[in-house]
Every structure is written in structure tokens, then in C-alpha cells.
Amino acid sequence: MRTRYGVDAHWIPNQKSAQVLADEATPWGRMAGPAGGKSWVGLPLVVHRRCDRPMYALANRIAYDGAMVYGTIAPRADKETRASLPTGWIHISGTSEGNWVPAEGQVLRDLLKRLHGDGVEAKDISVITPFKAVQQNLKRMLPGKMVSGTIHTMQGKEASVVIVVLGGNTAGSGARNWAVSEPNLLNVAATRAKRRLYVIGDRNDWKHRPLFCDVMDLLPIQDIRIRAPE
């Protein structure tokens, strides 16, 4: 049918997403994205209403050239997350088994224990990762639907608390380089989190990689140890 009507292969649906095709067909919009990787965004929605400020700021910096406007309304006190740990990075290094880093799995258990102690319900937590191998390990260790899958499958969804388990093969740089090859992965991960975003991984490695190196100030190191009351 495409050939019959003279439609260029550029518009084949399995080559690009519906959103990208819609953007390219829209004459009004702007170029957005990181330097050297900008793309056309048609009629962009500039007011962001889902996430708390750290996640909004992260997405605005890496994917929107600062064009977004913060419009999130904080929930009532009785609807606010009970997570006492601020948004940030939980640093752990370890040897991988493929793309799975067992040490990251243990840190995840510790973080979930703290969140449970705060009174955060499992239904309000989503655990995501860039890699399918990590997803499979997470599903074996976590109950129910807490593991939302890969970052790609989380697109269009949201949760009060989002935990990103980075993983990535430590024997080479290919897997981790792929995870930062475009801003969409980090952007989607950040903007799924309404109130808290926790990133688990080797900060000393990821802070030197594209995209992450630009947002480390927005993801300060957090200590997940449960402190005894004074």
C-alpha cells in the first residue's frame, strides 16, 4: 500500500513511534533535546504537572532545554508520601553477573525495608531498570507487581515512588553506554516518579557518562540506614 500511494519509507510505523511521526507532521513546535542530539517536537506541552521539583528539574535539563514550566501542585498532607528519604542516589559498587549486579539487589532490599518502615505501601512503589536481565532478577526477588519492568515499559505510567536499579555489565562499557545513548531512558525514569526518585548504582562509574554527568547535583547521595531516634 505504501508503494502504491508513493509514501516514503520514512513514515513506516515500525520504524518510528506514533509520537515521533506526529511531531514530524506538525509544522508548529521547537527543536528540543541535548546539544548534538536535538529533535523536532511538535506543539510541546510546556507545563509539567506530575512530578516533584527534583524530577522535573532533571527532565527539564536533559530533555527540554529548560523550556518546561513547573506546575505540579503538592498533595494534601494526608496524601503526601511517607517516604522520609529525599530523592537521590544510593551508591553501591559490585561485580556484575551479565547486566545484573547482586550488590544493587541487596541495597534495593534495604531501601524497601526503610520505605516499609516509613509506612510507604508496596502499591505506591515501582521498581524499574534499563535492562531485561535485571528485570528478571528483580521479579524473582520482589512480590506482586512492584517491578514495573524496563524503563521503556514504564512509559505512560506513574508511581509515587520510583526506584531505578541501573545494573549494567561491569566487564565492559557497552551496556551502560547504551543506557545513556539518548535522553529518553533517563527522562522517562525521572518523570514516572511523582514524589520520590531513587537511583541505585555505582555513582563513581555513572557520573562520568553522558546525561548522568549533567544531573548528579540533582541526585545527591542518600544514606538508607535507618537511624535510631535521638
C-alpha positions as a Python dict, from the first residue, in 0.01 Angstrom:
ca = {
    (1, 'M'): (0, 0, 0),
    (2, 'R'): (286, 236, 86),
    (3, 'T'): (446, 171, -252),
    (4, 'R'): (118, 208, -437),
    (5, 'Y'): (49, 550, -290),
    (6, 'G'): (409, 669, -307),
    (7, 'V'): (461, 703, 69),
    (8, 'D'): (827, 730, 165),
    (9, 'A'): (972, 451, 385),
    (10, 'H'): (1050, 723, 640),
    (11, 'W'): (685, 705, 753),
    (12, 'I'): (664, 328, 812),
    (13, 'P'): (509, 279, 1161),
    (14, 'N'): (756, 12, 1272),
    (15, 'Q'): (1046, 249, 1208),
    (16, 'K'): (934, 527, 1443),
    (17, 'S'): (681, 574, 1722),
    (18, 'A'): (343, 738, 1662),
    (19, 'Q'): (458, 1032, 1874),
    (20, 'V'): (767, 1092, 1660),
    (21, 'L'): (564, 1070, 1339),
    (22, 'A'): (305, 1311, 1479),
    (23, 'D'): (580, 1554, 1578),
    (24, 'E'): (735, 1545, 1233),
    (25, 'A'): (399, 1609, 1068),
    (26, 'T'): (329, 1914, 1286),
    (27, 'P'): (454, 2247, 1145),
    (28, 'W'): (444, 2425, 1483),
    (29, 'G'): (690, 2334, 1753),
    (30, 'R'): (1055, 2364, 1851),
    (31, 'M'): (1388, 2182, 1849),
    (32, 'A'): (1446, 2014, 2185),
    (33, 'G'): (1697, 1780, 2344),
    (34, 'P'): (2063, 1779, 2442),
    (35, 'A'): (2329, 1956, 2239),
    (36, 'G'): (2418, 1747, 1936),
    (37, 'G'): (2102, 1540, 1965),
    (38, 'K'): (1815, 1782, 1922),
    (39, 'S'): (1493, 1669, 1756),
    (40, 'W'): (1172, 1838, 1645),
    (41, 'V'): (889, 1842, 1899),
    (42, 'G'): (553, 1949, 1764),
    (43, 'L'): (330, 2168, 1983),
    (44, 'P'): (516, 2072, 2302),
    (45, 'L'): (330, 2078, 2631),
    (46, 'V'): (550, 2302, 2843),
    (47, 'V'): (369, 2295, 3179),
    (48, 'H'): (476, 1991, 3382),
    (49, 'R'): (220, 1879, 3639),
    (50, 'R'): (320, 1529, 3753),
    (51, 'C'): (650, 1530, 3941),
    (52, 'D'): (806, 1699, 4239),
    (53, 'R'): (1082, 1951, 4167),
    (54, 'P'): (1394, 1728, 4154),
    (55, 'M'): (1245, 1504, 3885),
    (56, 'Y'): (1100, 1799, 3695),
    (57, 'A'): (1437, 1976, 3704),
    (58, 'L'): (1619, 1665, 3582),
    (59, 'A'): (1388, 1614, 3283),
    (60, 'N'): (1384, 1985, 3203),
    (61, 'R'): (1763, 1991, 3191),
    (62, 'I'): (1838, 1682, 2984),
    (63, 'A'): (1539, 1663, 2750),
    (64, 'Y'): (1367, 2001, 2724),
    (65, 'D'): (1642, 2263, 2719),
    (66, 'G'): (1485, 2434, 3020),
    (67, 'A'): (1163, 2506, 2830),
    (68, 'M'): (925, 2338, 3075),
    (69, 'V'): (736, 2529, 3342),
    (70, 'Y'): (681, 2377, 3685),
    (71, 'G'): (311, 2334, 3751),
    (72, 'T'): (287, 2044, 3996),
    (73, 'I'): (53, 2105, 4287),
    (74, 'A'): (172, 1943, 4610),
    (75, 'P'): (-76, 1691, 4753),
    (76, 'R'): (-256, 1747, 5080),
    (77, 'A'): (-58, 1647, 5387),
    (78, 'D'): (-264, 1330, 5429),
    (79, 'K'): (-193, 1232, 5067),
    (80, 'E'): (180, 1309, 5070),
    (81, 'T'): (425, 1019, 5052),
    (82, 'R'): (552, 894, 5385),
    (83, 'A'): (898, 831, 5245),
    (84, 'S'): (1140, 1012, 5477),
    (85, 'L'): (1440, 974, 5245),
    (86, 'P'): (1469, 1258, 4991),
    (87, 'T'): (1509, 1194, 4622),
    (88, 'G'): (1865, 1098, 4539),
    (89, 'W'): (2133, 843, 4455),
    (90, 'I'): (2210, 533, 4659),
    (91, 'H'): (2569, 441, 4580),
    (92, 'I'): (2684, 82, 4561),
    (93, 'S'): (2954, -85, 4353),
    (94, 'G'): (2993, -453, 4278),
    (95, 'T'): (3078, -713, 4016),
    (96, 'S'): (2802, -799, 3772),
    (97, 'E'): (2660, -1128, 3653),
    (98, 'G'): (2578, -1021, 3300),
    (99, 'N'): (2387, -696, 3347),
    (100, 'W'): (2271, -790, 3697),
    (101, 'V'): (2470, -653, 3991),
    (102, 'P'): (2380, -859, 4303),
    (103, 'A'): (2502, -583, 4536),
    (104, 'E'): (2241, -350, 4388),
    (105, 'G'): (1975, -608, 4466),
    (106, 'Q'): (2079, -613, 4832),
    (107, 'V'): (2072, -234, 4852),
    (108, 'L'): (1725, -241, 4699),
    (109, 'R'): (1611, -475, 4977),
    (110, 'D'): (1750, -234, 5236),
    (111, 'L'): (1577, 62, 5072),
    (112, 'L'): (1244, -119, 5057),
    (113, 'K'): (1281, -212, 5424),
    (114, 'R'): (1326, 154, 5509),
    (115, 'L'): (1030, 261, 5295),
    (116, 'H'): (814, -6, 5457),
    (117, 'G'): (922, 124, 5798),
    (118, 'D'): (814, 472, 5690),
    (119, 'G'): (471, 338, 5604),
    (120, 'V'): (502, 351, 5225),
    (121, 'E'): (275, 88, 5072),
    (122, 'A'): (402, -152, 4807),
    (123, 'K'): (135, -35, 4563),
    (124, 'D'): (291, 313, 4566),
    (125, 'I'): (636, 187, 4464),
    (126, 'S'): (757, 97, 4115),
    (127, 'V'): (1097, -58, 4051),
    (128, 'I'): (1238, -19, 3701),
    (129, 'T'): (1564, -83, 3518),
    (130, 'P'): (1715, -28, 3173),
    (131, 'F'): (1792, -399, 3128),
    (132, 'K'): (1570, -706, 3083),
    (133, 'A'): (1817, -932, 3267),
    (134, 'V'): (1791, -706, 3571),
    (135, 'Q'): (1413, -702, 3540),
    (136, 'Q'): (1404, -1083, 3552),
    (137, 'N'): (1614, -1093, 3869),
    (138, 'L'): (1401, -823, 4031),
    (139, 'K'): (1083, -1016, 3959),
    (140, 'R'): (1228, -1320, 4132),
    (141, 'M'): (1314, -1124, 4446),
    (142, 'L'): (1018, -887, 4479),
    (143, 'P'): (649, -955, 4542),
    (144, 'G'): (347, -877, 4328),
    (145, 'K'): (355, -603, 4071),
    (146, 'M'): (619, -385, 4233),
    (147, 'V'): (854, -447, 3940),
    (148, 'S'): (711, -244, 3654),
    (149, 'G'): (968, -381, 3411),
    (150, 'T'): (1213, -194, 3196),
    (151, 'I'): (1210, 182, 3173),
    (152, 'H'): (1053, 153, 2827),
    (153, 'T'): (750, -37, 2962),
    (154, 'M'): (701, 225, 3234),
    (155, 'Q'): (633, 496, 2977),
    (156, 'G'): (284, 638, 3023),
    (157, 'K'): (264, 516, 3383),
    (158, 'E'): (345, 679, 3716),
    (159, 'A'): (404, 600, 4082),
    (160, 'S'): (454, 797, 4399),
    (161, 'V'): (797, 638, 4448),
    (162, 'V'): (1013, 513, 4162),
    (163, 'I'): (1334, 317, 4217),
    (164, 'V'): (1576, 277, 3927),
    (165, 'V'): (1814, -19, 3957),
    (166, 'L'): (2078, 63, 3698),
    (167, 'G'): (2271, -263, 3659),
    (168, 'G'): (2495, -294, 3354),
    (169, 'N'): (2780, -532, 3280),
    (170, 'T'): (3094, -428, 3468),
    (171, 'A'): (3317, -631, 3236),
    (172, 'G'): (3274, -376, 2957),
    (173, 'S'): (3116, -40, 2888),
    (174, 'G'): (2879, -135, 2606),
    (175, 'A'): (2564, -194, 2810),
    (176, 'R'): (2597, 119, 3019),
    (177, 'N'): (2687, 328, 2717),
    (178, 'W'): (2368, 207, 2551),
    (179, 'A'): (2164, 315, 2855),
    (180, 'V'): (2288, 673, 2815),
    (181, 'S'): (2286, 683, 2435),
    (182, 'E'): (1973, 900, 2431),
    (183, 'P'): (1795, 1113, 2692),
    (184, 'N'): (1466, 926, 2667),
    (185, 'L'): (1559, 649, 2912),
    (186, 'L'): (1663, 883, 3193),
    (187, 'N'): (1383, 1126, 3113),
    (188, 'V'): (1114, 858, 3130),
    (189, 'A'): (1259, 714, 3451),
    (190, 'A'): (1257, 1053, 3621),
    (191, 'T'): (915, 1166, 3505),
    (192, 'R'): (736, 849, 3620),
    (193, 'A'): (813, 944, 3982),
    (194, 'K'): (557, 1177, 4136),
    (195, 'R'): (715, 1234, 4481),
    (196, 'R'): (1042, 1040, 4513),
    (197, 'L'): (1305, 905, 4274),
    (198, 'Y'): (1584, 677, 4396),
    (199, 'V'): (1867, 566, 4169),
    (200, 'I'): (2072, 263, 4275),
    (201, 'G'): (2411, 210, 4113),
    (202, 'D'): (2781, 281, 4109),
    (203, 'R'): (2791, 660, 4121),
    (204, 'N'): (3166, 665, 4055),
    (205, 'D'): (3102, 499, 3720),
    (206, 'W'): (2779, 662, 3606),
    (207, 'K'): (2877, 1019, 3694),
    (208, 'H'): (3128, 1016, 3408),
    (209, 'R'): (2875, 904, 3148),
    (210, 'P'): (2664, 1128, 2921),
    (211, 'L'): (2339, 1266, 3066),
    (212, 'F'): (2413, 1142, 3419),
    (213, 'C'): (2715, 1371, 3438),
    (214, 'D'): (2481, 1666, 3385),
    (215, 'V'): (2235, 1586, 3665),
    (216, 'M'): (2438, 1450, 3955),
    (217, 'D'): (2373, 1768, 4152),
    (218, 'L'): (2001, 1685, 4138),
    (219, 'L'): (2061, 1332, 4273),
    (220, 'P'): (2265, 1375, 4592),
    (221, 'I'): (2391, 1065, 4770),
    (222, 'Q'): (2142, 938, 5027),
    (223, 'D'): (2211, 715, 5327),
    (224, 'I'): (1944, 448, 5358),
    (225, 'R'): (2044, 331, 5703),
    (226, 'I'): (1759, 359, 5949),
    (227, 'R'): (1867, 593, 6224),
    (228, 'A'): (1762, 538, 6584),
    (229, 'P'): (1555, 823, 6730),
    (230, 'E'): (1755, 1070, 6935),
}
